[in-house]
Every structure is written in structure tokens, then in C-alpha cells.
């Protein structure tokens, strides 16, 4: 471990810029059938204390985007372009060993399936201790162990002094995700990336984990990227939302923008397929017809075109991610329709939705 | 953990009992000829055959026969008639240090090289180094032990007198002991090393895709720590399984070819002798002896599993 000999990492938010800035990020993977452009020009900024949700179907590139931020997608088969800056410091050009110092200590990540995300052969405490000591080997094993127990307590695990020596299989799913969060918090990172943190959990536990993330976000100013396909989760905690489709951001805006004034037909479809408890239940939950395109053979122009009932001639050109509402420069989308048309087309039976194709 | 070990040991005893019954049936009940005649050897007098019949209990019921024969074998009173009236159990006991020296030495070599090559191969999967190691491993797997041993004997002891030809030297003179065993060790280890490296390679490639390995990377561990503590550690379980079986077979008298070629008078050597003379009491004793080690090492493997993978410790009580 040479962590102690390296210069101290830059302070979060130093230099006045955003805490985390991703610019025109492109991630491609070489496969036997050709290159797959999993992420195609994604940009966003994250400020301290903010919760940014990235929403999209499986294969939309949301997880790849998040993992690329901390360099987990680096491999001989991957091709990464664009820039990721943490407190002004470029991460994409850093060496693997430099990135190791950022991972865990400045940007922590938790994953979708807590059942498989912890190593079954080590105790939960040992795995947290390992994270602590990887970044600061001056902390003794005993002290790190005590800290691990304290962290488990902080994320709401009862009797944490004893449970710290349990193996992951002795924890329930929700407890494991809490343990993952505790591990993520061990070094007080400034950014937490949560990749579908509640997908594998049942609904009551989902709410608990979301509230935990929200609490941490508020009490520690922990900037959070929340990746999910569940708009219910988004509505609960997010400040801003990116909607991704086929590797591109198709709409971005504040939580209210996305929920009350969505501009992209794909967003309408996502909203329309939500179950609403405050409205009469339709016979069948609406869905977006068709399936996401293969990233190997993207349709020409707008990638959502083949599934979109409102397609017209202009859709054969790729729409840029632009603010199309004069009143709101931060609400951007990739759809050629006029805002007035959108406001009309998205109304289905009194709520927002995507029309069934004829 | 203790309860787990005790339960496993009780299971092992039950398995051994079943094996002894099976061996007894195969050797005494299945063949159509008079077993006493076979035991007495080729030129036995009628009187000798009668004595054997009495000694091995062939004049009694099957359960009594079983009991008499097991008593002979387990109390060390079984004598071989075909093999110059030696005491079978003594002969096996004399062979144990030889066989153990051969097997333990070879096991250290094959584990070290198997794990090293498998690790290198997996870390460079798809690259030139991986392909090179794969070729080496396949050559090792493909070389028959008798061929490799013959080549060693011809070139390294006869043409160039680098090593002593054959035979076993007791451990009281370690230098001599090792110099007599180095060729047998290598001959025996090459096949296993090649095989284990392939198993470890594929096991590591599987584990590398596990979510917890991604977690380990995401928390900022060094690449080395991730591969050794998270990937290698979890990849060793299939190796432990294989090792328990292979080592049990060899130490139970399975290294027949190596021991015979290098003139090491161990259990395997004795097995070859017994088979050559069709000496049924010896073969039966060696078979039970071998089964004992296979079961014993399988039990060790189960206990090692529980150490390697804590989820196993709960066993059936978890369900």
C-alpha cells in the first residue's frame, strides 16, 4: 500500500466547478458482431447534496455510464471517450492505480443485487475493514473493525457490535444492502453511485433503503447518482432526472419537469406504464410496445422512432439534446415535435401516457 | 464447526462399512470358482485348500464369512499364500512411508505448479501467455506417466547419470531420500499439474465475473488484492475437491505405474504384485485400504470446504 505517500486528493467542490462533471461520455465495447456503443455522448453535472436519477430500460446504458465514472468498464475490449471530472480532476486519463484511490474513498458505488455483491467467504465486518484499510493502512485492524461496527449501526443494523462478525449469508437482503451502503460510506466519499439499489429487494425494504439513501444525502451532503428503471423510486428521492434510451440521454430536467411536463414520448411511455393508486385501475397496465433496439443496428435518426406512434418525416434525422421550451433552459429533450404538439399528444385519458400504435 | 466435523466423520465410517461389504461380495460371492482354491494359490494341496477354507470361514454362512475375513484383514493376521506367505497388513504398513513420500512430494509439486500456471493463464486469458501455458498444460496432461518415467529413467539415470536409478531410501538420510524420489515426483506430478492449471483457470474466469469481485474493485482495492483475496480464494474450491480425490487415490495405492517403474516398494507396488499373482486376500486388503484413504480425504475435503466457504457450515440445519 502506497496510499500514505501520495498527495492528498483534491477537496470536493474545490475550484468552484461542479463536484462531478461528465462530458460527452462515450463507451463502446468490441464484440464478435461488431462494436456496441453502449453509451453515446452522455453529459451531466452533479453538485454536492444533489440526487441525480438516471432512468431507462435495461440496456439503455445507465449502468455502463455509472461504472465508467469510476473506471470499472475499462478493459481491452472497451473504448472510452469523453471526460469525467471529479472536483476538476480528469478521471478517464488516470492510471488504474490512481483510480483505485478515488474508488471507495471519493466515489463509492453500491450495486443492484446485494445477495451477490458481498463476498460469501468473508465476514461483513472484514469486507468493510478491507475497504477502510485499502485507503488508509495506518488504521489498525482493531480500530477499523470498531469503525465497521459503528458504520453498520449508522445504517440501521441492530446489534451491530455482534452482527459485524456475521457472514453475508446470515444477513437478509435489506441488511446486505445496508451493509453495502455502510461499506460505501466507510471513507466518507463525496459521491455515492447507487446502481439499482432497490431492484432486488421487496417493496417495504425498498422504501427503507431509499429513505436511508435520502437521509445520508441530506445529513452528509452526499451527492448521489441513483440509477433505476423504477420511476416510483425516482419520484421519491431525486432532484434531477436523466432519461436514457439506447445509450443516449433523451430527456433531462428537474423532477417536476419530468413528471409534470415530460417532453419526450419515451418519457410519456415510462410514466404511462406506472401503476397509480390515486386513479381508477385500467384493465391492463399500458406498456411501450416493441423492445429497445439492438445497439449493433440502431435505427437511422431518432432511436425511439420504431416504437413511437408520433413518428413523422423529420424523425429520420437525429434530434439534438436541446432546450425546446423557451421558458425552461435546463429542461432538454431529443424530440422533433413542437412543444404544443407534445402537450396535446401526451394526454391519454386524462393522464400522461404514450398512445398505443394503430 | 465441531459438530459438522463429527457428522462428516460418522458418515465416513458408514461409507467405509458399505465399501467393505461390497468388496467382500465382489471377491467372494460373485466369482463362480471355489474362493479357497484361489486364495491357496496355483499348486495348493487339498489339505492346504481345506485349511484356507477354515481360516477364511468359507464353511460358514455369508455374514460369518464376512466377519471372519474382515477380522483377518483388520487384525493383521491375513497371510498371503501366493506371495511367499507374507503377512499382508505388515507388507502394506511397510509400504506406507514409501507411498507417502512419493505422494506428498508429488502433491506439493503439482499443487504449486498447477495453481501458479492456472493463475498466470487466467490473468492473461486470451493472450499469448495464456496460449503458451495452455499448450504446456496440455502436453503435461497428454504425456502418459509410464512414458515420461521411462524417458526420465533412460536419459537421466542411464545416459546421463544425474540421478540414482531406482529404489527407496528412508528419510533418515534426507539428501539420498530426495535424490531417489525427485524423478518419481516429477513423473507423477506433471499430469496433475497440467490438469489442475486448466481447472483453476476456468474457475477463476468464472469468479472474475461475480458481482462481489466488482464490489471489491469498486471499493478501491489494488488489482493484486482483488485477484488474490477475492478471485483466487473463491476459485480454489474445485481444486480442493479434485485434490482430495486424487491424493486419496494415490496414497491408497493408486500410484501403481510410478511405484513399479521406479522400483519404489510402496502400496502401489504391492498392488501390482498382488494383481500379477491374482492374490485375492492381498487385492481385497489393498482395495479396502485404498477406499479408506479415498473416504478419509473426502472427509477432509468436506471439512476444508466448510473452512473455505462458510455457507456450508450450516449444512442441513440451515434448511
Interface residues (C-beta under 8 A of the other chain):
Chain A: X1 X70 X72 X96 X97 X100 X101 X102 X103 X104 X105 X108 X109 X111 X113 X116 X117 X118 X119 X120 X121 X130 X131 X134 X135 X167 X169 X180 X183 X184 X186
Chain B: X210 X211 X212 X214 X215 X216 X217 X218 X219 X220 X221 X222 X223 X225 X229 X230 X233 X234 X308 X309 X310 X311
